[in-house]
Amino acid sequence: MATISVKPDKVIGTINPNIYGHFAEHLGGVIYDGIWVGEDSEVPNIGGIRKDLVEWTKRINPSVIRWPGGCFADKYHWMDGIGPRDKRPSRFGRWADVTETNAFGTHEFIRFCRLVGAKPYIAGNVGTGTSIDLGGLKATSGKQTVLTHKDIHAHNTFEKPNELVPTTSPLSVLGSAFKHTFPPASITMLDLDVE
């Protein structure tokens, strides 16, 4: 007969709080009318961000929110979403045949995260190249976590569960003109502290 012992007081590891994060992408009404209603909207809002969504999201207590999404991020440049909204460029066909006004941009996303108490995770544009340009963003510290292998076909199996293991290292290129080149065939997470 098998016996299972449960020891709820014994700590065997730490769960990364970022796995409880959330994701916001420019799909349908997720951003426009979902998060962003505009400052002049009849819908109650905090600087254009839907007030009831802020209140409900606070209750969920997300550790991190990722934006501008997956496919949308492939052609998005964070600088399109900063500064006065009436001066931001509109872009057509980012990933669908619609015009993106950039009314909800980088500034609004950071404000939304601050309102709900989440860490912002800005997905970089890696779909149109191999480097990420965060020019103008002043990073005060940072690190990169890279998952890669010399063999592009390498993968973890039950027999070899640690064939691919992420490695973390500090970033040495920090400052007002930040540009990062990603290792080939890798999944890379940049964690930057910015002013």
ROMITI-748140 format. One record per residue (C-alpha): residue in three letters; x, y, z. Coordinates in steps of 0.02 Angstrom, whole numbers, plus 32768, in hexadecimal, padded with zeros to 4 digits. Layout:
N
alaXYZ...
This chain:
195
met800080008000ala804380AC7FCFthr8044813D8047ile804581F6801Bser80808272809Cval804D8329808Alys80B683A880E9pro8067845380C8asp80E684AC8137lys817F846B80D8val81BC84E68054ile820A84907FBDgly821685257F48thr81D485CE7F16ile814D85EA7E95asn817B867A7E23pro80F286FE7E3Basn80FC872B7D82ile809D868C7D54tyr800486E47D9Agly8014876F7D1Chis7F9A87A67C96phe7F9E87D47BDFala7F5188637B7Cglu7F5488677ABEhis7F0288D17A39leu7E82884D7A0Cgly7DCD887F79F1gly7D9888EC7A83val7E1C88BA7B02ile7E7989607AFBtyr7DFF89DA7AACasp7D5B89D87B0Dgly7DA589537B80ile7E3389AD7BD9trp7E308A537B7Dval7D8F8AB67B6Agly7DDD8B637B5Bglu7DDA8BF57BD2asp7D3B8C3F7B87ser7CD88B9D7B92glu7C348B907BF0val7C788AEE7C37pro7CC58B157CE2asn7D818B1C7CCAile7E268B4E7D17gly7E818BB47C94gly7E2D8B507C09ile7E458AA57C5Aarg7DA48A4A7C85lys7D898A637D41asp7D2989C27D62leu7DB2895D7D0Cval7E3489AE7D7Eglu7DCD897F7E17trp7DB088CB7DDFthr7E6488B27DA8lys7EA288EF7E51arg7E3B88657EA1ile7E9287E37E35asn7F3A882C7E6Dpro7FA187FF7DD2ser805D87FE7DECval808288317D39ile802188647C9Carg806A88447BF0trp804688BB7B60pro803688E27ACDgly801A882B7AB0gly805B87A17A42cys804087BC7988phe801C887579A2ala80C5888D79F6asp811E884B795Blys810788F17904tyr80EA89687996his816A89EB79C6trp815A8A2B7A77met81848ADE7A44asp80E38AE679DDgly80858AE67A82ile80D98B737AE1gly80BF8C2E7AE7pro801E8C8E7AC2arg7F9C8C1B7A74asp7F728C9879EAlys80288C9479B1arg803D8BD679AEpro80488B7F7905ser7FB88B1478C9arg7FEA8A6F787Aphe7F858A037804gly7F8B894777FDarg7FF789207893trp7FB088727892ala7EFF888E7854asp7EB3890177D1val7E8B898B784Cthr7EDB8A30787Bglu7F308A377925thr7F228AE7796Basn7F9B8AC779FBala7F208B1F7A70phe7F468A927AEAgly80038A8C7AE5thr809A8A727B51his806E8B007BC9glu7FBC8AC27BE2phe7FF68A0E7BFCile80728A437C83arg7FE98AAC7CD5phe7F708A187CD1cys7FF289A87D23arg80138A287DABleu7F588A3C7DCBval7F4189807DE4gly7FE689607E3Dala803488F07DB8lys80E388EE7D71pro80E189217CB8tyr812888A37C3Bile813D88F57B91ala815288717B0Bgly81D988AC7A94asn81CD88AD79D8val8232881779A0gly81C487E7790Ethr8215885E7894gly82CA884378C4thr834687F5793Bser8363888779AFile82F488EF7A1Easp830889AA7A1Aleu82D48A017ABAgly83298AA37A89gly83008B317B00leu82D18ABB7B8Dlys83428AD97C22ala83698A357C78thr83B48A3C7D26ser83D589817D36gly83A588E17CE1lys83C2882A7CBDgln83A087B07C32thr836286FF7C41val838B86967BA7leu834F85EA7B75thr83B985A97AE6his842885187AAFlys84B285007A2Fasp8442847F79DAile83A784D87997his8345843579A2ala836F84147A59his82DD83FD7ACFasn82B783BB7B7Cthr827783097B92phe8248829D7C25glu82F182487C14lys835082EE7C06pro82E483717C5Fasn837183F07C6Cglu83B183F07BB9leu837484A47BA8val8388850C7C44pro837085C97C4Cthr8405862F7C82thr83FB86DC7CCEser848187617CBFpro848A881D7CDFleu847C88927C4Bser851888F97C2Eval84D189757BB0leu846089EA7C11gly84378AA07BF7ser83D38B147B8Aala83F98ABA7AE6phe83D18A067B0Clys83DB89867A81his83E288CA7A9Bthr840D88427A1Fphe83C0879A7A46pro842286F77A40pro83F0868D79A9ala836A860879C3ser834186457A71ile82B5867B7AE2thr82F287147B3Dmet82A187777BC9leu82E688247BF0asp82BE88677C9Cleu82E489217CA2asp82CE899F7D2Dval82A98A457CD9glu82938AF77D14
